[in-house]
Amino acid sequence: MIRDGATVQVFEVPQVCYGATNPALGNKAVYPYFLSTIPSDSLQGMALASVASILNYTRIAILANTD
């Protein structure tokens, strides 16, 4: 369980987040008071793959940083 999501559930206070993209937070059975204003990482990945397909890209490079 993600700590902040568990905290708002105890007090039944809605939490709206602009940057949380963890797909687990979309589980309303576990986090009924959590809302995010952006799609989860899994949906963003599917959207990127769709755009790459539409644009006929044959190679894609992904750079990541863990800082």
C-alpha positions as CSV (number, residue, x, y, z in Angstrom):
1,M,0.0,0.0,0.0
2,I,1.3,3.4,-0.9
3,R,1.7,5.5,2.3
4,D,-0.1,8.8,1.3
5,G,-3.0,6.8,-0.2
6,A,-3.4,4.9,3.0
7,T,-3.3,8.1,5.1
8,V,-6.2,9.9,3.2
9,Q,-8.2,6.7,3.3
10,V,-8.2,6.7,7.1
11,F,-9.5,10.2,7.3
12,E,-11.8,9.9,4.2
13,V,-10.3,13.0,2.6
14,P,-10.1,13.2,-1.2
15,Q,-6.5,13.6,-2.5
16,V,-5.9,15.0,-6.0
17,C,-2.4,14.6,-7.3
18,Y,-0.9,16.2,-10.5
19,G,2.2,14.0,-10.7
20,A,1.4,10.5,-9.5
21,T,1.6,8.0,-12.3
22,N,1.7,4.7,-10.5
23,P,-0.9,2.4,-12.0
24,A,-1.7,0.9,-8.5
25,L,-3.2,4.2,-7.4
26,G,-6.0,3.7,-9.9
27,N,-7.3,0.8,-7.8
28,K,-10.5,2.3,-6.3
29,A,-10.9,-0.7,-3.9
30,V,-7.6,0.2,-2.3
31,Y,-7.5,4.0,-2.8
32,P,-11.1,5.2,-3.0
33,Y,-10.2,8.8,-2.2
34,F,-7.2,9.2,-4.6
35,L,-7.5,11.0,-7.9
36,S,-4.8,11.9,-10.4
37,T,-5.0,14.5,-13.1
38,I,-2.7,12.6,-15.5
39,P,-2.9,9.0,-16.9
40,S,-0.9,6.2,-15.3
41,D,2.5,5.1,-16.6
42,S,0.9,2.1,-18.3
43,L,-1.5,4.3,-20.3
44,Q,1.2,6.7,-21.2
45,G,3.3,3.8,-22.6
46,M,0.4,2.6,-24.8
47,A,-0.2,6.2,-26.1
48,L,3.5,6.6,-27.0
49,A,3.5,3.3,-28.8
50,S,0.3,4.3,-30.7
51,V,1.9,7.7,-31.8
52,A,5.1,5.9,-32.9
53,S,3.0,3.5,-35.0
54,I,1.0,6.3,-36.6
55,L,4.2,8.1,-37.5
56,N,5.7,4.9,-38.8
57,Y,8.7,5.1,-36.5
58,T,10.9,2.1,-36.8
59,R,13.4,3.0,-34.0
60,I,12.7,4.6,-30.6
61,A,15.2,5.5,-27.9
62,I,14.1,6.0,-24.3
63,L,16.3,7.8,-21.8
64,A,15.5,7.5,-18.1
65,N,16.9,8.9,-14.9
66,T,16.3,7.7,-11.4
67,D,17.3,10.9,-9.6
